[in-house]
């Protein structure tokens, strides 16, 4: 292990995905005097958009809000494919000088805070397999120190997707794949495909694979809300033509922010109305006789789980054409030739795609310690949904569940920059959020999705009042960011002090 004193930076960003690159750009723009390093466990930047390679991979939020506010997305195709988003992230990193600040195959294992020194010591597995189990020889462990630790690691396990223990799966003679580990040589042309799942990944895969497969069956245990929406933003195209893309960008941004916020608020206030409208719109695009009540009527209210988007109604189009179909049932067992359902019906398949969701991973699986005491992440309370009470000089990014991830990531980056500037101006070296007045807490994420229920206990809690309550409202959060001062429920100190 190398000497930490020779490897120190002001801010260490963990993760070079959409959030990490955005955070590094924000620091480069507003805190250019701060030394910043980005460490990434994988071989390239891009995070989610470099990891997922399955057919049709795309955003399920419009790129006018999923893109960076400081570098607006200008393509009228607002529901963009994965390669386009990855190119956008790479170009942004290059433009703002972030590329040379990234160290790849650097997997953070542990971070230890020392109040006397006002520093984090961060243990990193470098090279080899990026710290993965069974990594090839050549991996070593290094230590870096930083004054501020900024996690942009996402919320799920990049190494392992969720795979249920399907009965009889070992007897299946076809190919079983998970979207998170898509084989580059998978040939499904003219083959019978079953996609298990009803979330965003399944809704993306079915129309994409139906172009080449003999037939694709979307097999879901229970329905979800699927909303058709335009792939291209006509307002962006029209305004760009007449006033230019630079002037059009903020108008389109706020149009989409307010539209998505309005849809969410209406869904929460009038769930029966919204559920009926979504079903009616789907039925209009599906063939006569399609059983909407069975296949497209969830048992939960809109936005109890995240709604799925079908760009230009592509899922409905392939069902209408007969190239795809939908089954709502549970799996009794896999068979050599496919899947037998609890109803007794057997679906024959050459390829089965298990689009069964993610495995949540809190803080990138990093062990945190504060002055020798291990931090139990699941018992901590989040501050402004971006810091942890009792954990100094630390921030993390988790995006909105009802809007684009980057909207919240951008607010976190702005707050971190304000906080660092405030500390520098007043000579503080420590900033620590204080615990809420009441011990009452709520789960950090209020979605009822299966992947959330399986792993949310390991995430921080949120409080029941501000600034410990997550609003899920970009406009309100933006107002609070501009109104609140960094001193709000924050303890500041200089190196070696125990209080201010």
RATASUL-V759335 format. One record per pair of residues at least 24 apart in sequence whose C-alpha atoms are under 8 Angstrom apart, sorted by sequence separation. I is the first residue (numbers start at 1). J is the second residue. If there is no record, write none. Layout:
# RATASUL-V759335
I;J, I;J
This chain:
# RATASUL-V759335
10;34, 11;35, 12;36, 13;37, 14;38, 15;39, 16;40, 57;81, 58;82, 105;129, 106;130, 107;131, 121;145, 122;146, 188;212, 189;213, 190;214, 191;215, 192;216, 193;217, 194;218, 195;219, 196;220, 197;221, 198;222, 439;463, 440;464, 10;35, 11;36, 12;37, 13;38, 14;39, 15;40, 56;81, 57;82, 105;130, 106;131, 120;145, 121;146, 188;213, 189;214, 190;215, 194;219, 198;223, 199;224, 438;463, 9;35, 10;36, 11;37, 12;38, 13;39, 14;40, 15;41, 56;82, 105;131, 119;145, 120;146, 198;224, 275;301, 386;412, 444;470, 9;36, 12;39, 119;146, 120;147, 275;302, 436;463, 9;37, 16;44, 17;45, 18;46, 119;147, 120;148, 274;302, 285;313, 16;45, 17;46, 18;47, 53;82, 118;147, 119;148, 120;149, 272;301, 16;46, 17;47, 52;82, 271;301, 286;316, 16;47, 17;48, 271;302, 285;316, 286;317, 295;326, 15;47, 17;49, 50;82, 285;317, 287;319, 295;327, 436;468, 49;82, 286;319, 287;320, 295;328, 363;396, 49;83, 267;301, 268;302, 282;316, 286;320, 294;328, 267;302, 268;303, 285;320, 49;85, 50;86, 267;303, 49;86, 393;430, 392;430, 393;431, 264;303, 392;431, 393;432, 46;86, 392;432, 391;432, 392;433, 390;432, 391;433, 46;89, 389;432, 390;433, 46;90, 389;433, 390;434, 401;445, 45;90, 388;433, 389;434, 390;435, 22;68, 387;433, 389;435, 401;447, 225;275, 383;433, 227;278, 226;278, 225;278, 228;281, 225;279, 227;281, 228;282, 381;435, 227;282, 434;489, 226;282, 433;489, 434;490, 433;490, 434;491, 432;490, 433;491, 431;490, 432;491, 44;104, 381;441, 431;491, 432;492, 43;104, 430;491, 431;492, 40;102, 42;104, 43;105, 430;492, 431;493, 38;101, 39;102, 40;103, 41;104, 42;105, 429;492, 430;493, 37;101, 38;102, 39;103, 40;104, 41;105, 42;106, 422;486, 428;492, 429;493, 430;494, 36;101, 37;102, 38;103, 39;104, 40;105, 41;106, 42;107, 428;493, 429;494, 430;495, 37;103, 39;105, 40;106, 41;107, 408;474, 411;477, 415;481, 428;494, 429;495, 39;106, 40;107, 41;108, 407;474, 411;478, 419;486, 427;494, 428;495, 21;89, 25;93, 28;96, 39;107, 418;486, 28;97, 39;108, 28;98, 226;296, 402;472, 411;481, 18;89, 21;92, 25;96, 223;294, 225;296, 401;472, 17;89, 21;93, 25;97, 223;295, 224;296, 225;297, 388;460, 400;472, 25;98, 222;295, 223;296, 224;297, 225;298, 24;98, 223;297, 224;298, 223;298, 222;298, 223;299, 21;98, 225;302, 385;462, 382;460, 378;457, 381;460, 382;461, 383;462, 227;307, 229;309, 231;311, 378;458, 380;460, 381;461, 382;462, 226;307, 227;308, 228;309, 229;310, 230;311, 231;312, 377;458, 378;459, 379;460, 380;461, 381;462, 382;463, 225;307, 226;308, 227;309, 228;310, 229;311, 230;312, 377;459, 378;460, 379;461, 381;463, 384;466, 224;307, 225;308, 226;309, 227;310, 228;311, 229;312, 230;313, 377;460, 378;461, 384;467, 385;468, 224;308, 226;310, 228;312, 229;313, 383;467, 384;468, 385;469, 228;313, 383;468, 384;469, 385;470, 16;102, 227;313, 228;314, 382;468, 383;469, 384;470, 381;468, 42;130, 41;130, 41;131, 360;451, 359;451, 360;452, 357;450, 358;451, 14;108, 357;451, 360;454, 361;455, 306;401, 359;454, 360;455, 306;402, 359;455, 360;456, 362;458, 361;458, 362;459, 303;402, 203;308, 223;328, 203;309, 204;310, 218;324, 220;326, 222;328, 51;158, 203;310, 207;314, 216;323, 217;324, 218;325, 219;326, 220;327, 221;328, 222;329, 200;308, 207;315, 210;318, 215;323, 216;324, 217;325, 218;326, 219;327, 220;328, 221;329, 199;308, 200;309, 206;315, 214;323, 215;324, 216;325, 217;326, 218;327, 219;328, 220;329, 221;330, 217;327, 219;329, 220;330, 204;315, 207;318, 203;315, 211;323, 210;323, 210;324, 4;121, 207;324, 206;324, 54;179, 53;179, 54;180, 52;179, 53;180, 52;180, 53;181, 54;182, 51;180, 52;181, 53;182, 52;182, 20;151, 20;152, 19;152, 20;153, 12;146, 9;144, 11;146, 12;147, 14;149, 17;152, 7;143, 8;144, 9;145, 10;146, 11;147, 12;148, 13;149, 14;150, 15;151, 16;152, 17;153, 7;144, 8;145, 9;146, 10;147, 11;148, 12;149, 13;150, 14;151, 15;152, 7;145, 8;146, 9;147, 10;148, 11;149, 12;150, 13;151, 14;152, 15;153, 264;402, 4;143, 5;144, 11;150, 13;152, 14;153, 1;141, 2;142, 3;143, 4;144, 5;145, 60;200, 1;142, 2;143, 4;145, 261;402, 306;447, 1;143, 260;402, 261;403, 304;446, 305;447, 260;403, 304;447, 305;448, 306;449, 57;201, 303;447, 304;448, 305;449, 304;449, 58;204, 257;403, 57;204, 56;204, 57;205, 56;205, 55;205, 54;205, 79;230, 80;231, 56;208, 79;231, 55;208, 56;209, 78;231, 79;232, 202;355, 55;209, 77;231, 78;232, 201;355, 77;232, 78;233, 194;349, 76;232, 77;233, 192;348, 193;349, 196;352, 199;355, 76;233, 192;349, 193;350, 194;351, 195;352, 196;353, 197;354, 198;355, 76;234, 191;349, 192;350, 193;351, 194;352, 195;353, 196;354, 197;355, 199;357, 191;350, 192;351, 193;352, 194;353, 195;354, 196;355, 197;356, 76;236, 191;351, 193;353, 195;355, 196;356, 197;357, 76;237, 74;236, 172;334, 174;336, 171;334, 172;335, 173;336, 174;337, 188;351, 169;333, 170;334, 171;335, 172;336, 173;337, 174;338, 166;331, 167;332, 168;333, 169;334, 171;336, 172;337, 167;333, 168;334, 169;335, 172;338, 166;333, 167;334, 168;335, 166;334, 74;245, 177;351, 179;353, 74;249, 174;349, 175;350, 176;351, 177;352, 178;353, 179;354, 73;249, 174;350, 175;351, 176;352, 177;353, 178;354, 179;355, 72;249, 173;350, 174;351, 175;352, 176;353, 177;354, 178;355, 174;352, 176;354, 64;249, 64;252, 65;253, 64;253, 65;256, 163;354, 64;256, 65;257, 164;356, 163;356, 62;256, 162;356, 163;357, 162;357, 161;357, 162;358, 161;358, 162;359, 160;358, 161;359, 160;359, 157;358, 156;358, 157;359, 156;359, 157;360, 156;360, 157;361, 155;360, 156;361, 155;361, 156;362, 155;362, 157;364, 155;363, 156;364, 154;363, 155;364, 153;363, 154;364, 153;364, 151;363, 261;473, 257;474, 79;311, 151;394, 154;397, 155;398, 149;393, 150;394, 151;395, 152;396, 153;397, 154;398, 148;393, 149;394, 150;395, 151;396, 152;397, 147;393, 148;394, 149;395, 150;396, 151;397, 152;398, 60;308, 60;309, 111;366, 113;368, 115;370, 109;365, 110;366, 111;367, 112;368, 113;369, 114;370, 115;371, 109;366, 110;367, 111;368, 112;369, 113;370, 114;371, 108;366, 109;367, 110;368, 111;369, 112;370, 113;371, 114;372, 110;369, 112;371, 113;372, 112;372, 113;392, 147;429, 162;451, 118;429, 118;430, 66;404, 68;406, 65;404, 66;405, 67;406, 66;406, 65;406, 66;407, 69;410, 61;403, 62;404, 65;407, 68;410, 61;404, 118;494, 118;495, 19;397, 117;495, 118;496, 116;495, 117;496, 115;495, 116;496, 115;496, 116;497, 115;497, 115;498, 23;409, 27;413, 31;417, 19;406, 22;409, 23;410, 26;413, 30;417, 18;406, 22;410, 26;414, 19;409, 23;413, 27;417, 31;421, 19;410, 22;413, 26;417
